[in-house]
């Protein structure tokens, strides 16, 4: 995902990032083309309901944390979109959305 590459790099270095994702799976929380600000985070810091930039089964996405399991170094997050699809469990979370400016 070209739109996410610079964000992953910035977040991995501890810096905030701004992205403009496209697609309808997060509407109305995040409209296609919205300006989204992310701050670095880890799977150990997220909460259910957070919108995160993550990698699930090799795919990078901006989706919701639906559930959490485990603790400390074994914690993982169940990721899904805002229209009912579940993508799977992951430990790879780069950032959490802190601001959405929908078009």
C-alpha positions in Angstrom: 0.0 0.0 0.0 1.8 3.1 -1.3 -0.3 5.5 0.9 0.9 3.8 4.1 4.6 3.3 3.4 5.7 6.7 4.6 3.4 6.5 7.6 4.9 3.1 8.7 8.4 4.5 8.4 7.5 7.6 10.4 5.5 5.7 13.1 8.4 3.1 13.4 10.7 6.0 14.1 8.4 7.4 16.8 6.9 10.3 14.8 3.3 11.1 13.9 2.1 10.6 10.4 -0.7 11.8 8.1 -2.3 9.6 5.5 -5.2 9.8 3.0 -6.6 6.3 2.7 -9.2 5.4 0.1 -12.0 2.9 0.2 -15.4 2.5 1.8 -14.9 -0.1 4.5 -14.5 2.4 7.4 -17.4 4.7 6.5 -18.7 6.8 8.1 -15.9 6.9 10.7 -13.3 7.4 8.0 -14.5 8.5 4.5 -12.5 7.7 1.4 -9.9 10.4 1.0 -10.1 11.7 4.6 -7.0 13.2 6.1 -6.0 11.0 9.0 -3.4 11.7 11.7 -1.7 8.8 13.4 0.5 8.6 16.4 2.9 5.7 17.1 1.5 2.9 19.3 1.8 -0.8 19.9 -0.6 -3.7 20.4 0.0 -3.4 24.1 -1.4 0.2 24.1 -4.5 -0.1 22.0 -8.1 -0.5 23.2 -11.1 -2.0 21.6 -12.7 0.6 19.3 -9.4 2.3 18.3 -8.7 2.8 14.6 -5.2 1.6 13.9 -2.8 1.3 11.0 -1.8 -2.4 11.1 -0.7 -5.4 9.1 -2.9 -8.5 9.1 -2.0 -11.6 7.0 0.5 -9.5 5.0 -2.0 -6.7 4.2 -1.7 -3.1 5.6 -5.0 -1.5 6.6 -6.5 1.2 8.6 -9.2 -0.6 10.6 -10.8 -1.1 14.0 -9.6 -3.0 17.0 -12.5 -5.4 17.6 -11.1 -7.5 20.5 -8.0 -8.1 22.4 -6.5 -11.3 23.9 -3.4 -12.2 25.8 -1.2 -9.9 27.8 2.2 -8.3 27.8 4.5 -9.9 25.1 1.7 -12.2 23.9 -1.1 -9.7 23.3 -2.8 -9.6 20.0 -5.7 -7.6 18.5 -8.6 -8.7 16.3 -8.9 -6.3 13.4 -12.0 -5.6 11.4 -13.6 -2.8 9.3 -16.6 -0.7 10.1 -19.1 -2.6 7.9 -18.8 -6.0 9.6 -15.8 -7.8 8.1 -13.2 -9.4 10.3 -9.6 -9.5 9.0 -7.9 -11.5 11.7 -5.6 -11.4 14.6 -2.4 -9.4 14.6 0.4 -8.1 16.8 1.7 -5.7 14.2 0.2 -2.3 14.9 2.1 0.8 13.8 -0.2 3.7 14.9 -3.5 4.8 16.3 -5.7 7.4 14.7 -5.9 10.6 16.8 -7.7 12.8 14.2 -9.9 12.3 11.2 -10.8 15.1 8.8 -13.4 13.7 6.5 -13.8 15.4 3.1 
